[in-house]
Amino acid sequence: MSEYLLEMTGICKSFAGVHALDHVNFCVRPGSVICLAGENGCGKSTLVKIISGVYTKDEGKVTFEGKEIEKITPAEATKLGIQVIYQDLSIFPNLTVMENLAINSEITAGNKLVNRKRWEKTAKEALSKIGYDIDLNAKMGDLSVADKQLVAICRALLFNAKLIIMDEPTTALTKKEVDALFKTVRQLKEKNIAIMFISHKTEEIFEISDDVCIMRNGHNVYAGKTADLTRDDFTYHMTGRRLSNEKFKPKNISRDPVLKVKGLTLENAYKNVSFELRKGEILGITGLLGSGRTELALSLFGIMKPKSGDIELNGKKVTISSPMEAQKLKIGYVPEDRLTEGLCLRQPIADNITLSSLKRLSGALGFLRHKDIYEDAKIWVDKFSIATDDPRKHASTLSGGNQQKIVLSKWLSNDLDILILNGPTVGVDVGAKEDIHDLVHTLANEEGLAVIIISDDLAEVVQNCNRVIVMKDGMISGEIGSEDINEDNILDIIR
């Protein structure tokens, strides 16, 4: 009898003659956590869709619980005990927790009439599987991402799940919420349920996974025990190159501040915030979710108007009343959610890159010079190595890392003094993350850009900032200078 719950050998899948998967081997042991890793476009999603029955393999062999499966549909995958929890969690935000938990079971059973007692029983049964307690009548749309994640896991367990696939489950979670999720994952392991964990985050992978399968360009490049792999080897297998992970060393910080914030206050967000920012430095602002860090950034970009306090730019008091005003004052802002706030996904790459430069690229009568838009965009595509052969393709065709480079390009094509980066590498693979970090270092050191990085990724803050402000409950609770920046010192203040 095979030691594997799922065993896939020689899996091939092509689209229009392009190999998405080329003789891939992948195995999952029952009661284990396996991480499927690889940069965007390596074939991870295609492999998951074959496992869950969305795609049909071109070649290869799939065995589940020792039985070979020739063809599988999503419904059949569910019957086998294969459940996928996608990044969007596939929930109904306008329905209650109870309704979200029970609706799939009701549809599967063919029930046509609503029986609230039956629905409540189903929901309670689902929650009891991991000992999770939550108000059944709460609207899903009102819950935190972490609670939505746990509801999705409970729903999966209603179908006697034997393999749960989690696609980037920690992208929008705080460290505390990640710890709670990992506690649940360990509970599932004890029930002999296998977890397939897809993630870009190296530290989390080494913390939670027993096995690792790394893919690159549609091929297996590593499969084995996580404990047998070093972090440097992991990133090498992911990217095909050795990453430097060098800390930022400022070379030319200006004597006078470009930005001064004095006693800035916004009701129910932050209060009495004061700090300075100089050209050539990268200032980190970190803290738990709800600490006020994002609201502060939005105030500096003119989206949320502070109730009191002063902002000075180059020694002059200013009022930043809108993003347009912020742009005139040479401030750029890269939002945390690039998909909904930073990009027009169905528009060409070139249009996205030049979106904040349209005045410069317009004629005297206001008509856009499309040739100039294309040529301007091509400069930034080449400069930042954005992976496209044509800037006229839609932004949706690119990986997360390349999309983030577009958002950066959009602002850097302007003459900026200050660039605010909110979660600059959320959902970005390890290779693209280093590219973005290197770019920011260059902008600070060679072009004198003043940068603010807002992040709860402490490793990112430590690597890229020469000074760190820690926020807690809407206030600055501490500041750390370059010599003392490390994760332990930051955590001491956060706690």
C-alpha atoms as one frame of an Amber mdcrd trajectory, in Angstrom:
protein
   0.000   0.000   0.000   1.341   3.450  -0.923   2.473   5.796   1.855   0.909
   8.685  -0.078  -2.636  10.037   0.030  -2.108  11.750  -3.332   0.530  10.714
  -5.855   1.020  12.454  -9.189   3.695  11.346 -11.668   4.719  12.727 -15.043
   1.950  15.331 -15.144   1.893  17.443 -18.318  -0.421  20.269 -19.287  -0.123
  22.694 -22.204  -2.091  25.736 -23.305  -1.808  26.790 -26.956   1.421  24.829
 -27.267   3.001  26.358 -24.149   3.972  23.871 -21.416   2.459  24.954 -18.088
   3.481  21.622 -16.530   6.230  19.434 -17.945   6.411  15.932 -16.387   5.749
  17.134 -12.842   5.830  14.722  -9.895   3.975  15.609  -6.697   3.125  13.534
  -3.603   1.234  14.242  -0.374   1.370  12.094   2.763  -1.744  11.837   4.977
  -1.584  13.922   8.150   1.191  16.132   6.810   1.642  19.713   5.619   3.300
  20.097   2.240   4.226  23.482   0.850   3.897  23.999  -2.886   6.252  26.854
  -3.683   7.493  28.687  -6.737   7.470  32.101  -8.338   4.343  33.352 -10.086
   3.853  31.602 -13.416   5.764  28.463 -12.402   2.695  26.187 -12.731   1.389
  25.999  -9.147  -2.150  27.091 -10.013  -2.339  24.702 -12.964  -1.308  21.784
 -10.742  -3.942  22.718  -8.132  -6.635  22.908 -10.823  -5.744  19.425 -12.055
  -5.930  18.061  -8.503  -9.330  19.717  -7.943 -10.776  18.694 -11.324 -10.934
  22.133 -12.946  -8.365  21.122 -15.597  -7.764  17.759 -17.218  -4.144  16.602
 -17.473  -2.646  15.942 -20.921  -0.328  13.203 -19.673   0.647  11.484 -16.454
  -0.846   9.436 -13.656  -2.889  10.545 -10.616  -3.512   8.218  -7.676  -5.648
   9.067  -4.632  -5.783   6.668  -1.664  -4.103   4.040  -3.817  -6.658   4.223
  -6.656  -5.746   5.618 -10.044  -7.965   8.452 -11.269  -8.123   8.965 -15.015
 -10.518  11.905 -15.147 -11.956  13.978 -12.332 -14.519  16.774 -12.061 -14.728
  19.338  -9.222 -17.764  17.505  -7.821 -15.915  14.183  -7.862 -12.881  15.787
  -6.205 -15.140  16.997  -3.389 -16.565  13.480  -2.954 -13.017  12.124  -2.699
 -12.285  14.583   0.109 -10.309  17.211  -1.804 -11.159  20.779  -0.810  -9.585
  24.013  -2.103  -9.717  27.253  -0.113  -8.843  29.971  -2.597  -7.532  33.432
  -1.728 -10.988  34.971  -2.181 -12.348  32.212   0.137 -15.451  31.792  -2.093
 -17.803  33.142   0.558 -21.117  35.002   0.346 -20.414  38.289   2.209 -24.104
  39.234   2.414 -25.062  35.935   4.113 -24.538  34.899   7.734 -21.903  32.511
   9.050 -24.584  29.827   9.424 -25.809  30.276   5.852 -22.286  30.160   4.444
 -21.509  26.975   6.342 -24.728  25.157   5.462 -25.523  26.220   1.906 -23.170
  23.813   0.099 -24.434  20.860   2.130 -28.024  21.849   1.377 -27.357  22.053
  -2.347 -25.462  18.741  -2.360 -28.326  17.050  -0.485 -30.847  18.474  -2.958
 -32.876  20.220  -0.269 -35.237  22.805  -1.755 -36.786  24.296   1.385 -34.965
  26.242   4.091 -35.034  24.552   7.488 -33.240  26.824   9.967 -32.899  24.119
  12.618 -31.192  21.851  10.080 -28.960  24.710   8.902 -28.017  25.578  12.479
 -27.190  21.942  13.238 -24.974  21.726  10.150 -23.169  24.964  11.037 -22.550
  23.923  14.656 -21.229  20.571  13.481 -18.799  22.355  11.164 -17.512  24.708
  13.854 -17.101  21.889  16.363 -14.609  20.112  14.113 -11.890  22.600  15.115
 -13.484  23.932  18.302 -14.146  27.321  16.717 -16.676  29.617  18.395 -18.335
  32.464  16.480 -21.760  34.083  16.251 -23.720  32.074  13.666 -25.832  35.119
  12.814 -22.863  37.406  12.070 -22.633  38.618   8.465 -19.580  37.187   6.709
 -18.804  40.557   5.171 -18.355  42.027   8.671 -15.771  39.453   9.793 -11.995
  39.802   9.771 -10.050  37.963   7.086  -8.814  35.530   9.741 -12.368  34.646
  10.828 -13.453  34.242   7.196 -10.513  31.888   6.714 -11.560  29.722   9.673
 -15.183  29.601   8.499 -13.947  28.428   5.080 -11.891  25.684   6.773 -14.892
  24.542   8.844 -17.007  24.423   5.678 -14.397  22.248   3.976 -14.429  19.789
   6.891 -18.183  19.199   6.443 -17.345  17.191   3.327 -15.046  14.753   5.156
 -11.989  16.510   3.775  -8.865  14.388   3.501  -6.776  16.944   1.605  -7.270
  20.701   2.111  -5.490  23.015  -0.308  -4.869  26.526   1.050  -3.933  29.104
  -1.581  -1.854  31.930  -0.051  -3.871  31.752   3.203  -1.797  34.273   5.179
  -1.578  37.122   2.645  -3.918  39.474   4.532  -3.348  38.152   8.071  -1.461
  39.709  10.978   1.183  37.673  12.845  -1.282  36.927  15.640  -3.868  35.706
  13.118  -1.245  33.598  11.328  -0.381  31.923  14.643  -4.079  31.120  15.171
  -4.355  29.680  11.656  -1.273  27.505  12.172  -2.765  26.208  15.421  -5.793
  25.094  13.406  -3.569  23.503  10.752  -1.821  21.447  13.454  -5.237  20.341
  14.763  -6.120  19.137  11.268  -2.856  17.193  11.061  -3.771  15.389  14.286
  -6.980  14.269  12.557  -4.812  12.767   9.762  -5.939  15.442   7.289  -3.305
  16.506   4.769  -2.730  20.197   4.096  -1.315  21.557   0.849  -0.033  25.033
   1.661   0.767  27.493  -1.121   2.836  30.437   0.042   5.579  32.911  -0.874
   6.606  33.539   2.737   9.808  31.692   3.550   9.590  31.950   7.354   6.038
  30.601   7.422   6.916  27.739   5.119   9.739  26.606   7.404   7.518  26.992
  10.448   4.485  24.982   9.339   5.431  22.538   6.557   6.774  18.997   6.826
   7.557  18.649   3.122   8.279  21.053   0.281   7.764  20.812  -3.475   9.360
  23.695  -5.393   8.492  24.423  -9.012  10.140  26.626 -11.604   9.008  27.141
 -15.208   6.629  24.172 -15.091   9.215  21.707 -13.714   9.985  20.166 -10.331
  13.262  21.531  -9.032  13.063  20.190  -5.463  10.910  17.748  -3.518  11.724
  16.578  -0.020  11.643  17.241   3.693  11.564  20.874   4.740  14.114  20.120
   7.468  16.649  19.053   4.818  16.527  22.455   3.121  18.291  25.684   4.119
  16.604  29.043   3.562  19.291  30.054   1.064  18.779  26.823  -0.892  15.023
  27.344  -0.807  15.273  30.774  -2.447  17.835  29.456  -4.936  15.488  26.658
  -6.050  12.618  29.156  -6.279  14.456  31.742  -8.362  17.430  29.990  -9.952
  19.753  32.612  -8.442  21.424  33.395  -5.145  19.777  36.354  -3.443  21.870
  38.839  -1.506  19.260  40.039   1.038  21.584  42.955   1.781  20.469  45.466
   4.378  19.883  49.031   3.271  22.857  51.293   3.972  22.019  54.961   3.400
  24.717  56.882   1.534  23.509  60.465   1.365  20.848  61.506   3.885  20.041
  65.225   3.698  20.691  67.437   6.714  17.310  69.155   6.580  14.056  67.149
   6.606  11.922  67.079   3.468   8.873  66.194   5.609   7.913  67.240   9.139
   4.785  65.928  10.847   3.775  67.670  14.088   1.016  66.460  16.406  -1.070
  64.975  13.591  -4.387  63.602  14.847  -7.315  61.841  13.182 -10.198  60.783
  15.411 -10.527  56.986  15.879  -7.356  56.397  13.841  -4.227  58.034  15.295
  -3.298  60.893  17.630  -0.405  63.261  18.297   1.886  61.719  15.663   5.164
  63.587  15.091   8.205  62.580  13.036  10.658  63.806  10.400  11.778  62.323
   7.082  14.924  63.219   5.142  15.944  62.738   1.544  17.942  59.584   0.958
  16.513  57.643   3.880  13.978  54.835   4.164  11.758  55.190   7.209   9.827
  52.146   8.368   6.427  52.455  10.047   5.144  49.233  11.566   2.591  48.026
  14.095  -0.311  45.635  14.413  -3.441  45.894  12.297  -5.463  48.809  13.672
  -2.408  50.655  14.978  -3.198  53.637  12.722  -0.279  53.152  10.325  -2.374
  52.966   7.120  -4.635  55.869   8.110  -1.505  57.960   8.693  -0.276  57.145
   5.183  -3.656  58.027   3.706  -3.546  61.395   5.478  -0.101  62.136   4.046
  -1.511  61.401   0.587  -4.616  63.544   1.024  -7.206  60.757   1.238  -8.043
  61.093   4.958  -7.976  64.643   6.333  -6.452  64.918   9.830  -8.450  66.771
  12.488  -5.434  68.652  13.834  -1.663  68.948  13.556   0.739  70.290  10.946
   2.537  68.926   7.881   5.602  70.725   6.534   7.323  70.037   3.219  10.798
  71.507   2.731  10.204  73.881   5.630   6.819  75.160   4.451   3.488  74.340
   6.095   1.118  72.645   3.639  -2.421  71.304   3.543  -2.782  68.051   1.593
  -6.470  68.041   0.693  -6.507  65.397  -2.058  -4.304  62.880  -3.898  -4.046
  65.394  -6.743  -2.677  67.963  -4.288  -0.254  65.357  -2.916   0.986  64.672
  -6.433   1.559  68.399  -7.014   3.590  68.410  -3.798   5.708  65.547  -5.224
   4.314  62.789  -2.986   3.515  59.331  -4.382   1.610  56.490  -2.701   1.658
  52.768  -3.512  -1.382  51.168  -1.797  -1.405  47.829  -0.024  -4.125  46.408
  -2.294  -2.670  46.943  -5.755  -5.491  45.028  -7.502  -8.346  47.279  -6.413
  -6.529  50.508  -5.519  -3.352  50.614  -7.596  -4.143  49.135 -11.012  -6.651
  49.180 -13.836  -6.296  45.485 -14.576  -8.267  45.528 -17.829  -6.260  48.425
 -19.223  -2.911  48.175 -21.021   0.329  48.091 -19.052   1.391  51.311 -20.799
  -1.769  53.148 -19.693  -1.253  52.016 -16.101   2.371  53.149 -16.025   1.586
  56.598 -17.404  -1.676  57.153 -15.494  -0.175  59.778 -13.174   1.733  61.481
 -16.037  -1.104  62.197 -18.467  -0.690  65.978 -18.250   2.942  65.637 -19.324
   1.951  63.295 -22.154  -0.892  65.463 -23.513  -0.837  68.017 -26.277  -1.767
  71.699 -26.002  -5.471  70.944 -26.489  -5.458  68.111 -23.953  -5.368  65.211
 -26.438  -3.200  62.277 -25.375  -0.084  61.557 -27.418  -0.455  57.742 -27.592
   2.924  57.236 -29.240   4.588  59.108 -26.365   2.582  57.062 -23.822   3.864
  53.842 -25.382   7.469  55.086 -25.588   7.401  56.387 -21.996   6.008  53.095
 -20.723   8.633  51.119 -22.665  11.379  52.977 -20.789   9.987  51.826 -17.426
   9.291  48.280 -18.651  12.973  48.000 -19.608  14.267  49.830 -16.534  12.420
  47.603 -14.058  12.563  44.390 -16.128   8.764  44.060 -16.209   8.095  40.667
 -17.780   6.119  41.560 -20.902   6.873  41.563 -24.609   4.325  44.305 -25.294
   3.230  47.183 -22.983  -0.083  47.233 -24.853  -1.114  43.979 -23.148  -3.478
  44.234 -20.189  -2.016  44.529 -16.692  -4.010  41.433 -15.684  -1.657  39.263
 -17.783   1.252  39.837 -15.382   2.327  38.175 -12.129   1.906  39.931  -8.785
   5.525  41.039  -8.677   5.380  42.552 -12.155   2.071  44.256 -11.359   3.700
  45.843  -8.326   6.530  47.108 -10.529   3.880  48.785 -12.716   2.419  50.588
  -9.690   5.906  51.746  -8.707   6.641  52.876 -12.261   3.429  54.899 -12.316
   4.777  57.125  -9.556   8.448  57.076 -10.413   7.728  58.395 -13.897   6.948
  61.639 -12.030   9.472  63.848 -10.277   8.883  62.757  -6.667  10.412  63.899
  -3.381   8.566  61.370  -1.199   7.326  57.851  -1.956   5.041  56.060   0.520
   4.937  52.268   0.122   2.160  50.462   1.999   2.893  46.730   2.096   5.178
  46.945  -0.969   5.696  43.193  -1.378   2.391  41.679  -0.186   1.635  38.633
  -2.357   4.926  38.981  -4.233   7.277  36.029  -4.732  10.769  35.993  -3.268
  12.626  36.905  -6.473  10.396  39.879  -7.301  10.568  40.947  -3.647  14.356
  41.320  -3.847  14.043  43.201  -7.156  11.639  45.689  -5.549  13.808  46.105
  -2.455  16.941  46.680  -4.577  15.052  49.260  -6.623  13.952  51.175  -3.519
  17.528  51.142  -2.155  18.780  52.580  -5.453  16.129  55.306  -5.489  17.073
  56.409  -1.978  20.841  56.248  -2.431  21.282  57.435  -6.009  18.320  59.733
  -6.570  17.842  61.031  -3.036  14.222  59.900  -2.801  12.714  59.979   0.697
  10.854  56.689   1.255   8.359  55.506   3.861   7.755  51.740   4.043   4.638
  50.705   5.970   4.674  46.982   6.676   3.925  44.342   9.296   6.534  42.082
   7.677   9.259  42.649  10.267  11.957  40.991   8.145  11.172  43.467   5.375
  11.339  46.416   7.774  14.659  45.264   9.270  16.259  44.700   5.863  15.145
  47.920   4.183  14.891  50.716   6.738  17.530  52.851   8.424  15.002  54.040
  11.021  11.773  52.494  12.319   8.717  54.020  13.996   6.457  51.584  15.875
   2.778  52.486  16.251   0.396  51.056  18.826  -3.220  52.054  19.516  -2.933
  55.032  17.177   0.186  56.496  18.784   3.935  56.284  18.217   5.096  53.954
  20.971   8.770  53.893  20.035  11.457  54.740  17.503  14.492  52.583  16.674
  17.699  53.844  15.097  19.772  52.006  12.495  22.160  50.297  14.934  19.332
  48.755  16.960  16.919  47.650  14.219  16.076  43.978  14.631  12.882  41.956
  14.974  13.228  41.399  18.723  13.538  45.129  19.458  10.508  45.889  17.294
   8.440  43.142  18.924   9.379  44.423  22.417   7.715  47.740  21.562   4.719
  46.231  19.726   3.899  44.004  22.677
